Amino acid sequence: MPVSGRSALVLGLVVLAAVWLVPLADVLPGPFLAHMTMHMGVVAVAAPLLALGVAGTRFDPVRRAPRWLAPIPASFGELVVVWGWHAPALHQVARETALGFALEQGSFLATGVWLWASALCGDEHRAASRRAVGVVALLLTSMHMTLLGALIALAPRPLYAHACHRASSLTPLEDQQIGGAIMLAVGAASYLAGGVALSARLVREARA
């Protein structure tokens, strides 16, 4: 495994350990802010690092099953998972039960790696066409992350039954607004940056 790939893989695992093991709800001023920080750490930071870490190696999932890792279906799969877990009823299940939390975080990681791997991994002789479709998939994901983040941040009332801890200066609505802004900024920016980077690579290859 190349050094850069190994570094990306290790860093991705470190990010996962940090967001899952650090008690963010006790560290950050609001529970929804903590949830969104964890969510973005998984799908927008750890997942692309893990995909980069295995790209081009014998662990590359696209080399093993390219049909199962098509970028556009992966983008829609992540849309269904992310929007589904942010429906108030399912979100509350994930916050109140260990099984719900495990299913939520596991599905976030699985769909995040599915999408990023579908765009970044694969054999070199197929890389150009896959990267072109990957650009579209990442940009679509950036758009739906932006929309969901905006809907959460701009909602006129709290959508989730969270109560900020006593030491917090945030109201539940402010907590929700900041969490939505994090999704809008971090989530949208990560996928947009991935799409732009893939586009730049395609341009360089076309010129070469």
C-alpha positions in Angstrom: 0.0 0.0 0.0 1.5 3.4 -0.9 2.5 5.6 2.0 -0.1 8.3 1.1 -2.8 5.6 1.0 -1.7 4.2 4.3 -1.7 7.6 5.8 -5.2 8.3 4.6 -6.5 5.0 5.9 -4.9 5.6 9.3 -6.2 9.1 9.5 -9.7 8.0 8.5 -9.7 5.4 11.3 -8.5 8.0 13.8 -11.3 10.4 12.8 -13.8 7.5 13.3 -12.4 6.7 16.7 -12.5 10.4 17.7 -16.2 11.0 16.7 -17.4 7.7 18.1 -15.4 7.5 21.4 -15.2 11.1 22.5 -18.4 12.1 24.4 -19.3 14.9 22.1 -22.6 15.5 23.8 -20.6 16.5 27.0 -18.0 18.5 25.1 -20.2 20.5 22.8 -22.9 22.9 24.0 -25.8 21.2 22.3 -26.9 17.6 21.6 -27.9 18.2 18.0 -24.7 20.0 17.4 -22.9 16.9 18.8 -24.9 14.6 16.5 -24.2 16.7 13.4 -20.5 16.9 14.3 -20.4 13.1 14.5 -22.4 12.7 11.3 -20.1 15.0 9.3 -17.0 13.4 10.8 -18.2 10.0 9.5 -19.5 10.8 6.0 -17.6 13.9 5.0 -14.2 13.3 6.6 -13.6 9.6 7.6 -15.4 8.0 4.6 -13.3 9.8 1.8 -10.1 9.1 3.7 -10.9 5.4 4.0 -11.8 5.3 0.3 -8.5 7.0 -0.6 -6.7 4.6 1.7 -7.8 1.5 -0.2 -7.9 3.0 -3.7 -5.6 1.1 -6.1 -4.8 -1.6 -3.5 -5.9 -5.2 -3.3 -8.6 -4.0 -0.9 -10.1 -1.7 -3.5 -13.8 -2.6 -3.5 -14.5 -1.3 -7.0 -11.9 -3.8 -8.4 -13.8 -6.6 -6.8 -17.4 -5.6 -7.5 -17.6 -2.6 -9.9 -21.3 -3.1 -10.7 -22.2 -2.8 -7.0 -20.3 0.4 -6.7 -21.8 2.6 -9.4 -21.5 6.3 -8.4 -25.1 7.5 -9.1 -26.9 4.7 -7.3 -24.5 5.3 -4.4 -25.4 8.9 -4.3 -29.1 8.1 -4.1 -28.5 5.5 -1.5 -26.8 8.0 0.7 -29.6 10.5 0.1 -32.2 7.9 1.4 -30.1 7.0 4.4 -29.2 10.6 5.4 -32.7 12.0 4.9 -34.3 9.0 6.5 -32.3 9.2 9.7 -33.0 12.9 10.0 -36.8 12.3 10.0 -37.7 13.2 13.6 -39.1 9.8 14.5 -36.0 7.8 13.3 -33.6 10.5 14.6 -35.2 10.1 18.1 -34.8 6.3 17.9 -31.1 6.7 17.2 -30.7 9.1 20.1 -32.6 7.0 22.6 -31.6 3.4 21.9 -28.2 1.7 21.5 -29.5 -0.4 18.5 -30.9 2.7 16.8 -27.6 4.5 17.3 -25.5 1.6 16.0 -27.8 1.2 12.9 -27.7 5.0 12.2 -23.9 5.3 12.5 -23.3 2.1 10.6 -25.5 3.1 7.7 -23.8 6.5 7.6 -20.4 4.9 7.4 -21.5 2.2 4.9 -23.2 4.6 2.5 -20.4 7.2 2.9 -17.7 4.7 2.0 -19.9 3.3 -0.8 -20.2 6.7 -2.5 -16.6 7.9 -2.0 -15.2 4.5 -3.1 -17.4 4.4 -6.2 -16.0 7.8 -7.2 -12.3 7.4 -6.2 -11.5 3.7 -6.5 -11.2 1.3 -9.5 -8.8 0.2 -12.2 -6.9 2.8 -14.0 -8.1 1.8 -17.5 -11.7 2.5 -16.3 -10.8 5.4 -14.1 -11.6 8.3 -16.5 -15.2 7.2 -17.2 -15.8 6.3 -13.6 -14.4 9.7 -12.4 -16.7 11.6 -14.8 -19.8 9.8 -13.3 -18.2 10.3 -9.9 -18.1 14.0 -10.3 -21.9 14.0 -11.0 -22.6 11.8 -8.0 -20.6 13.9 -5.6 -22.2 17.1 -6.9 -25.6 15.6 -6.5 -24.7 14.6 -2.9 -23.4 18.1 -2.2 -26.8 19.5 -3.4 -28.9 17.3 -1.2 -26.7 17.9 1.8 -27.0 21.6 1.2 -30.8 21.4 1.0 -31.2 19.2 4.1 -28.8 21.4 6.1 -30.7 24.5 5.0 -34.1 23.0 5.9 -32.9 22.1 9.4 -31.1 25.4 10.0 -34.0 27.5 8.8 -36.8 25.6 10.5 -38.9 28.0 12.6 -39.2 25.6 15.5 -37.3 22.6 17.0 -37.8 19.5 14.9 -36.2 17.1 17.4 -36.9 16.5 21.1 -33.5 17.5 22.4 -32.8 19.4 25.6 -29.5 21.2 25.9 -27.6 20.5 29.1 -27.9 23.1 31.9 -24.4 24.6 31.3 -25.3 25.4 27.7 -26.3 28.9 26.7 -28.1 27.5 23.6 -31.8 27.0 23.2 -33.0 23.8 21.4 -33.8 25.8 18.4 -30.3 27.5 18.3 -28.7 24.1 18.8 -30.6 22.8 15.8 -29.8 25.8 13.7 -26.1 25.5 14.3 -26.2 21.7 13.6 -28.0 22.4 10.3 -25.4 25.0 9.4 -22.6 22.5 10.0 -24.3 20.0 7.7 -24.8 22.8 5.1 -21.2 24.0 5.3 -19.1 20.9 6.0 -21.1 18.3 4.2 -21.8 20.3 1.1 -18.2 21.6 1.0 -16.7 18.1 1.3 -18.6 16.6 -1.6 -18.2 19.7 -3.7 -14.4 19.7 -3.1 -14.4 16.0 -4.1 -16.2 16.7 -7.3 -14.0 19.7 -8.2 -10.8 17.6 -7.5 -12.1 14.8 -9.8 -13.0 17.4 -12.5 -9.5 18.9 -12.3 -7.9 15.5 -12.7 -10.1 14.8 -15.7 -9.0 18.1 -17.3 -5.3 17.3 -16.6 -5.6 13.9 -18.2 -7.5 15.3 -21.2 -4.7 17.8 -21.8 -2.0 15.1 -21.4 
